[in-house]
């Protein structure tokens, strides 16, 4: 039995010459390359000229709803509420 191999285009062709002149061939595929995504960078939010990092709370404009920066977008609650009145007003 005579062994042979050849590499072409990333594949390994191999085979054996068997007794009686028969040729056994097979192809071995290379292991696929492992690719990793680059680390994810979350975007900041800029509101009225001020920068907020992703996950950071923003001040509420109506003292009722809550807002947060999420990867470049401002998310918040949407609740109906009365504007905050000064303590001296009745």
Secondary structure, 3 states (H helix, E strand, C coil): CEEEEEEECCEEEEEEECHHHCEEEEEEECCCCCCCCCCCCCCCEEECCEEECCCCEECCCCCCCCEEEECCEEEECCCCCCCCCCCCCC
